[in-house]
Amino acid sequence: MTDFLFELRSEEIPARMQAGARDSLAKLFTAELAKTGLSAGEIVTYAGPRRLALIARGLPAATEAVSEEVKGPRASAPPQALEGFLRKTGLTREQLTERDGVLFAITEKPGRATAQVLAEAIPAIVRAFPWPKSMRWGAESASTESMRWVRPLHAIVALFGGEVVPFEIAGITSGNVTRGHRFHAPAEIMLTGADTYVEQLRAAKVLVDQDERAAIIRERASALAAEAGLELVEDEGLVAENAGLTEWPVPLLGRFDEAYLDVPPEVIQLTARVNQKYFVCRSADGKLANAFVCTANIEASDGGAKIVEGNGKVLAARLSDARFFYETDLKTKLDDLRPKLEKIVFHEQLGTVADKVERVARLARWLVEEGIVTESPSRRREGLGEGRATGDVAGGEVPPPSPPASGGGGLADLAERAAYLAKADLVTGMVGEFPELQGLMGGYYAAAQGEDPRVAEAVRDHYKPVGQGDDVPTAPVTVAVALADKLDTLVTFFSHDMRPTGSKDPFALRRAALGVILTLTESGVRLPIRASVFERVIGWEDPEYGDLPAVRAQEQNADEVAAIDAEIAVRASRIDAKILDFFADRLKVQQREAGVRHDLIDAVFALGGEDDLVRLLARVRALQAFVTTDDGTNLLAGYKRAANILKKEGVEGNQSWTAPTYTLEPAEADLIAALDAAEPKAAQAVKAEDFEAAMAALALLRAPIDRFFDDVTVNDADPAKRTARLALLARVRAAVHTVADFSRIEG
């Protein structure tokens, strides 16, 4: 077995593309070899700023001879069919093999030298390489047929064992020559093979292994900070980026003027990271220190003093710009910036950011006034607030739209105020420079202008969570604004039928839904996920509802208002199903990591009307615990047997139950008695949201159902018995459905 070394040396490859390039190279190489029946024992790839390399270990010297068999026509087929097959295969009739009356063309293909296979495969790999962005260069670039690469390609190394694999790509001939570090070892290096590749380049001050470079940066940067009595702010993305920018990484610690620490620490860190690729440090008290770690690509004779000095000057200039933006922004109140939001289009069909702010403010206030978001977490878990019982919405009743109530005071005023200020920082200089800081800078500016701390916190955190693992807001004002912002986005886009399709989600609606799910489940807020509830506050400002809201606002006749409300409710219900389905899908994805089965979420959603995520997840978790027990497994089996019989007999929905007048069989009487006991217990437990108790009540049905199927003939010859027993099974189905639709449960 022999090893193969392949290196493509070019001008600087962007750091962000290197990991993907390694994966692509390995996949393309494996696929090309597979076409010839070859496979490597191991494939290792390396990427750096000036080279992309692959080592394939354990390749045979040649491919094996193979026999190819092509099925032809039957021996008795017309002459025309035989002639066509012979032309296709290039054989004569005598060279065909007959088996069971069918003709076959069998050809032997001799093995080929692996070097020859590689010489054909590598050019195909290079020309098909999927760089995110690529370019043409030189005189040949005048033709659109010229080769494209991420940056101008300088040299190719291809060694099978110690021998060069000869081929040419875009005028570049393969060989065994590479170069080391641009400054420390710029001379040509004659490579001897895969086994010595890494060490030969190490001797030339090039670390080809990206993981080794990353480890050096990570460990040395942390050590430098520790030596200075500081702690490095860890940033694995920055480690990888610096590893992609250097061939011989040398971390160095520098300092900047303490006066810049008046700027928010996030601004300093982002300035250092984005513009300069520097790490920052914390002092012992956890605050940001006036220190940075840069990564040089050279061992300087002065120990890096000049490099640190130069980098410090560049960082100081950047921090000076950041401080200018910050101090300039502080001179203008957020309220005075709000009119500028009218000039920013949120979406061409959904108006401006100012329009969105108005909707979000109304909805945030409504969430508080309805008692959905409260100061007390325990209050949130008790229900949906005064005048809105849990069952009203969960049972499918659509509340009529009405304008949000005025007044409210306290928490409602704070939520509305925070919502009005939440987007104002979008027109500040700092967010213009660093869009990643939106929300965060608004929080700083709100605090600086004397807003209530709860308002400033809500402005800062209302975008959260932006993904799985991000901090989830739990402060009431923040929860109200964060929910209102995301729900407004979801409902308005859904009402205009702009939903995610496949992998495309240009408006980040999946992220918004995940944010709503995480916020509700973490804070315990009891909110019905129904478009109709939100639309009444958001304002019905879309073509789906026409001018009905305006007509309703002017109407004085109570009957006419009721009729308009009914029409609006019907139209809103068209969005309800889409919203609920979308949340169900997002919930399954989010809960998968927590080990919750998707079929159980389907089983609860399938009941219809269950749109309180806190209650839904409590029901799902109790269901998951139950179905893994013997009682749960056997009840599920009994339920499915009953459901299959009912389906076969065409018994749909709930059937009215009357006690049979004939003499009951013992197993039949036992099941009726068990249902009489279990049904009220389960219903009461569900009403109290004690789903474990509801499952325990249903578990009482397990043994009676088993005995019923063992001892009772459902499809009795007596029509009265048959009808009564089917109704009894329908009663079993309905009892189980108080908790979940067991037909959706797998197993």
N, C-alpha and C positions, 0 to 999 in steps of 0.2 A: 504494500500500500504506500501511496505517495501523497505529499501535501502540495497544495496549490496556493500561491501567493498572488494577489491581485491588488494593485494600488492605482488610484486615479489621483494625480496631483494637479491642482488648479490654483487659481487666485482665490482669495478669501471666501469661504463658504459661510453664509449667515448662520450664526449659532442656533437660531430657532429651527433651522431646517436639517440639522445634523442627525438628530435621533430618527426622524422619519426617513432620511436617506439610508441610514444603516439598515432599517427594517426592509425598505424597498430593495436594497441590494441583495440581502439574504433571500428574500422571496423570489426575486427574478432569477437569481442564480440557481436556486433549488428547482424552479419550474423548468428552466432551460435544460438542466441535466436530466430531469425526469423524462423529458421527451426522448432521450436516448437510452433510458434504462439505468442511468448512473445515479448514485446518491453518495453523499459524503458522510463519514462517520460523525463529523462535527463541523459546524460553520461558526466562525467568529468574525465579527465586524468591528471596525474602528472608524471613528470620524473625528476630525479636528478642523482647524481653520483652513488648512491648505491641503488636506488629503482625505480621501475616502478609501478604506482598505477592507479586504476580505481574505481570510485564510480558511480554506476548505481542507480538512484533514481526512486521511484514510480513503483516498480515491484509488481505484484500481488502475493498472497501467493501460488497460484497454476495455472496451465494452465487450460483453459476451455475444457470441453468435446467436441469432434468434431465428425462429421459424415462424413465418407469417402465413396464416391460412385465410383464404377468402372464399366464402360460400358462393357457388354459382347456380345455374339452373338445374332442373332435373335432367337426367340422361335422356329422357324421352321428350324433352322440350323441342319446339320447332327449330329448324336450322338457324333462323334469324337470331333467336335468343342466344344460341351457342356462339355464333359468329361475333355478336356484340360483346359477350363475356371474354372471348379470346382476344379481341382488340383491346379491351380494358386491361387485361393482365399481361399481354404480350407473349402469351404461351401458345403452344399448339394443342390440338385435341389429345395427342398422345401424352402430353405432360400433365394433364389433369388427373386427379385421383377421384375415383367413384366410391361413395359409401352410402349404402341403403338407397341406391337409386338417385343420389344427388352428387353433382360434380363439385369438386373443390380445387382451387389453385393454391398449391403449397410451394412457397419459395423460401430458400435459406438465405438469410442476410448475414454476411460475415461480420465478425467483431471489428471495431475501429479503435485506433489509438486514442486514448483519452486526450492527449495534447491536441489532436486534430479536432476532436469534439469541442474542446475549450476554445480553440481558435475561431470556430464558427459561432459559438454561443456568446462570447464576450461582446463582440460588436453589436449583436442584437440586443444585449442587455443595456449597453450604453445608449444606443439610439432610442430605446423604449423607456428610458428612465423618467419617472414621473415627478420631476421637480415642481414645487408649487409655482415658482417663477424661474424662467430660464432666459438665456440670451444667445445671440449670434455674435461673432467677432471676426476681425480681420477682413481681408479682401473677399473671402468666400461669403461673408454675411450679406453681400449684395443679392445673393440668390436665396429665395425662400426654401430651397432644398438643402441648404447647408445645415450642419449639425447644430443643435442647441444644447447648452449645458448651463448650469447655474452661474458659473463664472468661466472666463476663458480657461480651457484645458491645456496644461503644459506638457504633461508626460504620463505615460502608462507603463506600469510594471506588471509583467505576467510571467511567473516562474512556476513550472511544474517540476517539483524536485529542485534541481539546480539548473535546469534548462529553460531557456526563454521559449515561450509559446508565441510564435510569430503571427502577427496580424497588423492591420492598419486601420485607424479610425480618423477620418477628417484630416489626413495628412500626418497624423502622429503614429509613429511605429512603436510597437511594444518593445520593451527591453528589460534590463535589470538595473537601471540607474535611477536613483532618486536624489533628493537633497535634504539636508538637515535644517537646523534652525537658521532663519534668514540672517541673523547677526552673529550668532556664536559658531555656526558650522555651515557656511553657505556653499562649501565645495560639494562636488558630486560624490555620491556614495554608491559603490558597487555592491548590490545586495546579493547574498549567496543563497537565500531560500527562506521558506516560511519559518523554520525553527529559530533563525537568528534575526528575523526582521525587527522585532520589538527591541532587542538589545542593541542592534546596530544603530537604530535611530535614537535610542536613549543616549548612546555615546556621542551622538551628534546633537544633543540637547533638545530632542523632540520626544515627548511622552505620547505615544500613539493611542494609548488606552484612555479613553475619556473618563472612565470610572476612577482610574488612578489620579488623573488631573483633578477631578472633583474632590477626591478624598484629601489631596494635598491642600487645596483651597479651603475646604471646610475645617480641617484640623489646624492648619497654620493660622488662619484668621481668628479662630477661637483662642488659640494660644497667645497671639499678639494682644488680643483684648484682655485676657486674663493677666498677662504680664503688666498691663497698664492699670490693673485693678478694676477692670470693666467686664461687661458681659456682652458678647456678640448677639445682636438680634438675628436669629436664625432665618434664613431665606433660601430654601432649596432651589427655587427657581433661579435665583441670582447665582447660586453655586454652579448650576448647570450652564448658565449663560456665560459666566467667566471661564468655565472649562472649555466652552466652545470658541472662546475668543483667544485663547492662549495655547501655545505648544509647550512652554516651559514656565508654568505659573509660579509667580513669586509674590505672595501677599505682603503688603506693607501697611503699617498703621500711620495715620496722619491726624492732624488736629485742625479745627476751624474756629473762628472767633466765637467766644461764648455769647456775644451779643445776639447772634442769630437764634439762640435758643428761645427768644421771645416769640418766634414764629411757631405755630402749632407743630408738634413733633411729627405728625403724619405728613405734613408738607415737607419737612426736612428729609424724612425717610424717602418719600416719593421722589423728591428732587435728586437725592443722591442715587437712588436706584435706577430711575428711568433715564435720566440724562447722563449719568456718569458710571453706572454699573458698580457703585460702591455699596459696601455694607455699612450699617451704623451700629452704635454701641449704646448700652445702658450703663448707668452708674449703679452703685450699690443700693440706692433708694428706689431703683426701678425707673427713674426718669432718663430721658434721652441725654446722652453725653455729647460733648463737642469733639467727638472722635469719629473717624471713618477708616475703613480698610479698603484699599484699592488692590487690584491684582495686576502686577506688571508681567510682561512677557520676556523678561531679560534679567539676568543677574548683573546688576550694576556694580561697577568698581568701588563706588562710594557707599555701598550698602543700600542704595535706593533713596538717599537723601534728596537728590535733585528731582527724582520722579515724584516723591511725596510732595515736595515743594510746588512743583508744577501742577500736580493734581489738586492740591489745596487751593491754589489760585483760581483754577477753573471752577471748583466747587463754590468758592466764595462768591464768584460772579453769579453763579446760578442761585445761590441763597439770597444774594442781594436782590435779584429779580423777584424771587418769591416773596421776600419781605416787602418789596414795593407793592406787589399785588395785594398782599394782606392788609397793609396799612391804608392803601387807597380804598379797598373794599369797606373797611371799617368806618370810613367817613360818610357812607351812605346807608340810611336805614333800609332794612328789608322791605318795609312797607312802600318806600319810594321806588324800589326796584320792580314791584309787582306790575305796574303798567307796561313794562317792557315785555312781559310774558305774552301780551296780546299780539306781539309781532313774531312769536315763535309758533310755528304750526306743529301741533301734536300729531295730527293726521288729517289729510285733506278732507276726509269724510266726518271727522270727529272734532273739528275745530282747532282752536289754539290751546296752548298750555294754560292760558288764563281761563278758558272754558273748563278745562279739566279741573283746575284748582277750585272753581265754583262748585262743581259736582262733588268733588272729594270733601270739601268743607261741609256741604249739606249732609252727605252720608256719614261723615265722622260724628257730626252732632247728633244725627238720628240714632246711631248705634249706642250713644250714651243715653239719650232721652228715652229710648225704648227699654233701657235696663239690660241691654245685651252686653255692653262693656261697662263694668262697675269698678269701684274702688276695691271691693272685697272679692277675692278669688272664690270664696265659698259661695257668695251670692251668685256668681256667674254659673256655678255648677247646679244651682237649684232650679233654674228654668230660664225662660226667655224674657222675663220681665212682666210688669203689670199689664194686664189686658191682652197678653199674648201667650196663652198656655202652650206647652210643648205640643200637645196633640192637635191644636188648631192648624199649625203649619205642616207638621209631619203627617197628618192625616190626609193631606191633599187639598185643604181649603186654601184658596188664594185670597189674601186680604185685599180689599179694595184700595187702589192708590189714593193718596191724599198728600197734600203739601206737608213738609216737616213742621212740627210744632215750634212755636216761637218761645223764647225764653229758655229756661233750663238751668242757667247759671252754673257756677262751679266747674265741674268736670266737663260738661258739655261746652261751655265757653272756651275752656282751655283746648279742647280737641278741635273746635272750629278755628280758633286762633292759630294753632299749630299747623293746621291744614292750609290756611291762607298763606302762611310764611314758608311752607315746606319746599316749594319750587323756586323761590326767589333767588337762591344762590346760583341758579342756572345762568344768570346774566352777569355774574361777578367776574372780575378779571382772573381770580384764582381758579375757578372752575373752568373758565375758558382755556386756561393753560393746562390744567389737570382735570379732565372730566371725571376721572376716578374719584375725585373728592366731593362730588355733588352729595348733598345731604350733610356730610361731615362738616364742610365749611359753613353751611347754613346754621348748623348747631352752634358753632363758635360765634358766628355773627349775632345770632339771636341772644346768646348769653351775654355778649359784650354790650348789646343795646338794652340790657336790663329786662329781658323777657323772663317770665316764670321759668324756673329750672325744668319743670315738667314739659313746658312748651319747647324749650331748647333741646331737650333730650328727644322729643318726638320728631322735631325737624331733623336732627342728626341721624336718627335710626329708622325713619319711616320706610326706607328702601329694604330694610332687613326683614327676613333672611333672604339673601340672594342665591341661596343654594343649600343643598344638604351639608350639614356640618357648620354652617354659619350661625352666629348668635341669633337667638329668637327673642324679639321684644316681649316683655311681660308687664311693663309699666302701663297702666290703663290708658293714659293719653296717647302714648306711642302705639299701643295696640289698636286703638280706634283709628288713628290716621293711617297706620300701615295697612290695616284691613281695607279701609275705604279706598286707598290709592290702588291697591291690587284688584279689588273687586270692580272698581270703576273700569279699569283696563280690560278685565275679562268680559264684563257684560257689554261694554260698548263695542268691542271688536266682535263678539259673538252676535250681537244684534244686527251687525252689518255683514254677517256671514264671512268674517275674515278669520277663520280658524286654522290652526296648524294642520298641515297636510304632509304625511310621511315624515321625513326628517327635517322638513322646512318649518321653521317657527320664527319668522322675521320679527314678530312683535314680542317675543319672549313670553308667550302666554303660558307655556308649560311651567316656566320658572315662577310666574305670578301665582299660578294655582298651587304649586308646591309651597310657596311662601304663605298662602292663606292656610293650607293644611297644617303646616308646622306651627303657625301662630295660634290657630284655634286649639290644636291639641296640647301645645305647651302652656298656654294661658288658661285653658279650661273654658274659653268663651263659648257660649251656646248660641250659635248662629245658624239659622236655616239657609242652606246653600240653594237659594231659589232666585232666579232672575227677577221674578215678579216682585219679590220683596225689595230688591235693590233698585229696580227701575222706578219704583214709586218715589224714591228719593233722588236718584240720579237725574230724572227729569224727562224721560220719554223723548229725548231730542234726537229722533232718527226717523227715517221714512216709514219704518214698520208701523208706526202709530199715527202717521199723518198729522192732521190738525186736531185730533181728539183732545189732547191736553189743553189746548187753547180754548176749545169749545167748552170743555168741562169747567174751566176757570171762570167763564162768563155765565154759565148756566145757573139759574136760580131754582128751577123746578127740581124737587128732590127725586121724583121718579125719573126724570131725564138724566140726572147725575148718576143715578143707580144704573141706568141702561148703558151710559157711557163707560162707567166703571166695569160693567160686565164685559163690554166689547174689548176694553183695554186688557182685562184679565185673560180673555181668550187669546188675544194676540201675544201677550207676554208668555203664555203657557208654551208657545212654540219654541221659545228660547229655553224654557226650564229643562226639557229633556236633554238638549244639547249640552247645557251647563253641567247637569248631573252626570251624564255619561263621561264628560271630560274629567270631572273631579274623580269619578270612580277609577278611571284609567290612571290618573296621577297618584291616587291613593294606593293603588296596587303596586305601582313602581316604588313609591316611597316606603311602603310597609314591607316590601320584599326583603330589604336589608335587616329589618327587625324580626324576620322569620315568620311573618304572618302570611298565611296562604291566600292567594288571590281568589280562589273559588269561594272562600268563606266571605270575602268582601262582596263578591257577586251575589251570594246567597242572601245577604242582608239588603243590598241595594235592590234586589229583585222584588222585594216585598212592596216597593213603591212607597213614596212619601218619606222615607228615612233620609233626611238630608242634614241632620245634626251630626257633624263629624265626631264630636266628643262622645256622644251616645252611641254612634255607629261603631266606633272602635272598641268601646267597652263591650258592646254586644258581640263583635267579632272575636275578641280575645276570650270571652267566656265560651263562645261556640267552639273555638279552636281547642280549648282545654277539654271541652266535653266530648268532642268527636274522637279524641284519642283514647278515651276510656272504653272499657268493654260495654258499658251501658250505652254510650254514644254510638259505638260501632254497630251494635245490635239494633238500636232504635233506627239508625239510618237505613239498615238493611230492611227492617220492617216497613219503614215509611216508603222506601222505593218500591217494595212489593205492592203496597197498597196503591201508590201513585200509578204504577204500571197497569194495575187492574182497572183503575178509574179511567185512565187514558184510553185503554182498549175498549172500555164500555161507553166512552164518550161522555163521562160525567165531569163537567168542567165547573170551576168555581165552587163556592160554598153552597151546600144543600141545606134546606130547612130540615131540622131534626125533630122527629116525633117518636116517642117510645113505641116499639112494636107491640101489636096486640096479640101476637101468637106467643106460644110458650117458648121462652128463650133457652138455648143450649147453655150449659154452665160457662163455657169459655166466652160466649157472646155476652152473657150477663156480667162476667168479670170485666170485660173490656169497657162496657158501658159505665160500670161503677168506677173504674179507674179514670175514665174520662171525666166523670162527674166530679172527681176529686182533683184531678190534675188541671183541668181547664181554668177554674177560678184562681188557683194558686199561681199558675203561669201568667195569667193575665194581670193579676195584682202585682206580681214581681216585675213584669215588664213595665207596668205603669210607674213603679217605684224605681225603675232602672237598676234593679238587682237581678242582673241577667244570670248570675250563677244560681240564684234561687229558682229562676225560671227553668233553667236546664235541669235542676234537681227535680222539679215538679214533672217535667216531661219524662225524666228517667223512670218514673213510676209506670209509664206505659209500656216499657220494654217487655216485661214478662207476659202481661195480658195480650199484647199483640202477637207474640210468638205462639201462645196457646191458641189464640183465635185462628191463626192460619193452620195450625196443626189439627184442630178439632172441628172447624166449621167450614162448610161448603158455601162459598160466597154466591156463586151462580147456581143457586138451588133451582130445582124444577118448579117450585112454588113461586110465582111472580111476586107475591107480597114479601116473602123472605128475601128474595134476591134484591128487590128494591130497598128494603130496610137495611140489608147488610152493606150494600153499596153506599147508602147514606151514612152508615156508621163509619165506613172507611173514609168518606169525605170529611166526616167529623174529625177523624184522626189527622187527616191532612191539614185541616184548618187549625187544629190545636198546635201542631208542630209549627205552622206558619206564623204563630204569634211571636216566634223568635227569629226564624229565618226560613227562606225557601230551600228546603233540604234537597230539592231536585237539582239545584245548582252545585251541590257538594260532590266532589269527586270521590270515587271509592265505593 
